[in-house]
Amino acid sequence: MEDITHKLPMVQASSNATSQLMREATHGAEPERQASPWLVLRTRCHHENLVASCLNQKRITTYFPKYNVVRRWKDRTVVTEVPLFPGYVFVQPQLEQYEAMRYIPGSCGLVFAGSKPAAMPEKDLEAVRILVCSGTALSPAAKLIPGKRVEVISGPLMGIQGELIRVKNLQRLVINANLLSSSVSVEVDLQSISVL
């Protein structure tokens, strides 16, 4: 699934403006018969669980996908759940619930596309649900998209910048570094790079 949220500017609007936009979108339809669109709600860093919990308490339909990550320390290994899309929660509010969404601790407002709240296509959200429920090992790498500029931050190639060509496997990737007006491809460890 392509993550569209990084392409959309984050704008907060007053609840009156948001309610007006939703009234225009549902003009002439009865609210009971028309399903509300899934929207993208931005959260503060590491506040996704709090926001999802508060939304559920207010009976606002919420989807907050998480996946398991194995964390290793010197003395133990722990499996922990982390957000699949850090900083975002998907919501499906009814028209009368928009005002309540303004007062959620840790919420930064809806993601907008132009002057309207950005709607998440139902088929994309269903694909995310299937992936999360499948039990397969998920490895989100939204930052590691071919074409992105990266810099090597450790090892003998430290300081080299280049364009990510492809992710070869789970541990290694190939970058294209422009040196002396010619291009050189090199394989580096995943932990050795930083996205610029």
C-alpha positions as CSV (number, residue, x, y, z in Angstrom):
1,M,0.0,0.0,0.0
2,E,1.3,3.4,-0.9
3,D,1.4,5.8,2.1
4,I,-0.3,8.9,0.8
5,T,-0.1,10.8,4.1
6,H,3.5,12.0,3.5
7,K,2.4,13.7,0.3
8,L,-0.5,15.6,1.9
9,P,0.0,18.9,3.8
10,M,-1.1,18.7,7.4
11,V,-3.7,21.5,8.1
12,Q,-6.0,22.0,11.0
13,A,-9.3,23.5,10.4
14,S,-12.0,24.6,12.9
15,S,-14.6,22.0,13.6
16,N,-17.2,24.3,12.0
17,A,-15.3,24.4,8.7
18,T,-14.8,20.6,8.9
19,S,-18.5,20.0,9.6
20,Q,-19.5,22.3,6.8
21,L,-17.2,20.4,4.4
22,M,-18.7,17.1,5.5
23,R,-22.2,18.5,5.1
24,E,-21.3,19.5,1.5
25,A,-19.9,16.0,0.9
26,T,-23.1,14.3,2.2
27,H,-25.6,16.8,0.8
28,G,-28.9,15.2,0.0
29,A,-28.0,11.8,1.5
30,E,-29.3,10.4,4.7
31,P,-26.5,10.0,7.3
32,E,-27.7,6.5,8.3
33,R,-27.6,5.1,4.7
34,Q,-24.3,6.6,3.6
35,A,-21.1,5.3,5.2
36,S,-18.7,7.9,6.4
37,P,-15.3,8.0,4.7
38,W,-12.2,6.8,6.5
39,L,-10.1,9.9,7.4
40,V,-6.5,10.2,8.5
41,L,-6.0,11.8,11.9
42,R,-2.4,13.0,12.8
43,T,-1.1,12.5,16.3
44,R,1.8,13.7,18.3
45,C,4.8,11.5,18.4
46,H,4.2,8.3,20.5
47,H,0.6,9.4,21.3
48,E,-1.2,7.0,18.9
49,N,-2.4,4.6,21.6
50,L,-3.7,7.5,23.7
51,V,-5.5,9.0,20.8
52,A,-7.1,5.7,19.7
53,S,-8.2,5.0,23.2
54,C,-9.8,8.4,23.6
55,L,-11.5,8.1,20.2
56,N,-12.9,4.7,21.3
57,Q,-14.2,6.1,24.5
58,K,-16.1,8.8,22.5
59,R,-17.5,5.9,20.3
60,I,-15.8,7.2,17.2
61,T,-14.9,4.3,14.8
62,T,-11.1,3.9,14.8
63,Y,-8.6,1.7,13.1
64,F,-5.1,1.8,14.5
65,P,-2.9,-0.9,12.9
66,K,0.0,-2.3,14.8
67,Y,2.6,-5.0,14.2
68,N,5.1,-6.9,16.4
69,V,8.7,-6.1,16.6
70,V,11.4,-8.1,18.4
71,R,13.6,-5.9,20.6
72,R,16.8,-7.3,21.9
73,W,18.7,-6.1,25.0
74,K,21.8,-7.5,26.6
75,D,19.8,-9.5,29.1
76,R,16.5,-10.2,27.3
77,T,14.4,-10.3,24.2
78,V,11.0,-8.6,24.1
79,V,8.2,-8.7,21.5
80,T,6.4,-5.3,21.5
81,E,3.6,-3.9,19.4
82,V,4.4,-0.7,17.5
83,P,2.2,1.4,15.1
84,L,2.3,0.4,11.5
85,F,1.9,4.1,10.5
86,P,3.6,6.2,13.3
87,G,1.8,9.5,13.9
88,Y,-1.5,8.5,12.3
89,V,-4.8,6.9,13.3
90,F,-7.6,6.2,10.9
91,V,-11.1,7.4,11.9
92,Q,-14.6,7.1,10.5
93,P,-16.6,9.8,12.4
94,Q,-20.2,10.5,11.9
95,L,-21.2,14.1,11.1
96,E,-22.1,14.8,14.8
97,Q,-18.8,13.5,16.1
98,Y,-16.5,16.0,14.4
99,E,-16.8,18.4,17.3
100,A,-15.7,15.7,19.8
101,M,-12.6,14.9,17.7
102,R,-11.2,18.4,18.4
103,Y,-10.7,17.7,22.1
104,I,-8.7,14.5,21.9
105,P,-5.4,14.7,23.9
106,G,-2.4,14.1,21.6
107,S,-4.4,14.7,18.4
108,C,-3.0,17.2,15.8
109,G,-6.1,17.3,13.6
110,L,-7.1,15.7,10.4
111,V,-4.9,15.5,7.3
112,F,-6.3,17.6,4.5
113,A,-6.0,17.4,0.8
114,G,-6.5,20.9,-0.4
115,S,-9.6,22.2,1.4
116,K,-11.1,18.8,2.3
117,P,-10.2,16.1,4.8
118,A,-8.1,13.4,3.1
119,A,-10.1,10.3,2.7
120,M,-8.4,6.9,2.9
121,P,-9.8,4.5,0.2
122,E,-11.7,1.6,1.7
123,K,-9.9,-0.9,-0.4
124,D,-6.4,0.3,0.8
125,L,-7.5,0.1,4.4
126,E,-8.9,-3.4,3.8
127,A,-5.5,-4.4,2.4
128,V,-3.8,-3.1,5.5
129,R,-6.3,-5.1,7.7
130,I,-5.6,-8.3,5.7
131,L,-1.8,-7.8,6.1
132,V,-2.0,-7.1,9.8
133,C,-4.3,-10.1,10.5
134,S,-2.3,-12.5,8.3
135,G,0.3,-12.9,11.0
136,T,3.2,-12.5,8.5
137,A,6.2,-10.6,9.6
138,L,5.7,-7.0,8.5
139,S,8.6,-4.7,7.9
140,P,7.4,-1.2,7.0
141,A,10.0,0.8,5.3
142,A,8.2,4.0,4.1
143,K,11.5,5.9,4.3
144,L,13.4,3.4,2.1
145,I,11.8,4.1,-1.2
146,P,13.9,3.8,-4.4
147,G,14.9,7.2,-5.6
148,K,15.3,8.7,-2.1
149,R,18.6,10.4,-1.1
150,V,20.5,8.6,1.6
151,E,23.7,9.0,3.5
152,V,26.0,6.3,4.9
153,I,26.3,7.1,8.7
154,S,28.7,4.3,9.8
155,G,31.4,2.1,8.5
156,P,34.2,2.7,5.9
157,L,31.8,4.6,3.6
158,M,30.6,7.0,6.3
159,G,29.7,10.4,4.8
160,I,28.9,9.2,1.3
161,Q,25.6,10.4,0.0
162,G,23.7,8.8,-2.9
163,E,20.4,7.7,-4.3
164,L,18.7,4.5,-3.1
165,I,18.5,2.1,-6.0
166,R,16.8,-0.9,-4.5
167,V,16.5,-2.9,-1.2
168,K,18.2,-6.2,-2.0
169,N,17.0,-8.1,1.1
170,L,16.1,-7.4,4.7
171,Q,19.6,-6.6,5.7
172,R,21.3,-4.9,2.7
173,L,20.5,-2.2,0.1
174,V,22.1,-0.8,-3.0
175,I,22.8,3.0,-3.3
176,N,24.1,4.9,-6.3
177,A,26.8,7.4,-5.2
178,N,28.0,10.0,-7.7
179,L,31.8,10.2,-7.4
180,L,34.0,12.1,-9.8
181,S,31.1,12.7,-12.2
182,S,30.5,9.0,-12.7
183,S,28.1,6.7,-10.9
184,V,29.2,3.8,-8.6
185,S,26.8,1.4,-7.0
186,V,27.6,-0.1,-3.6
187,E,25.9,-2.4,-1.2
188,V,25.6,-1.3,2.4
189,D,23.9,-2.6,5.5
190,L,20.5,-1.3,6.3
191,Q,21.6,0.0,9.7
192,S,24.4,2.0,8.1
193,I,22.2,4.5,6.3
194,S,20.1,7.5,7.1
195,V,17.4,9.0,4.8
196,L,18.1,12.6,3.9
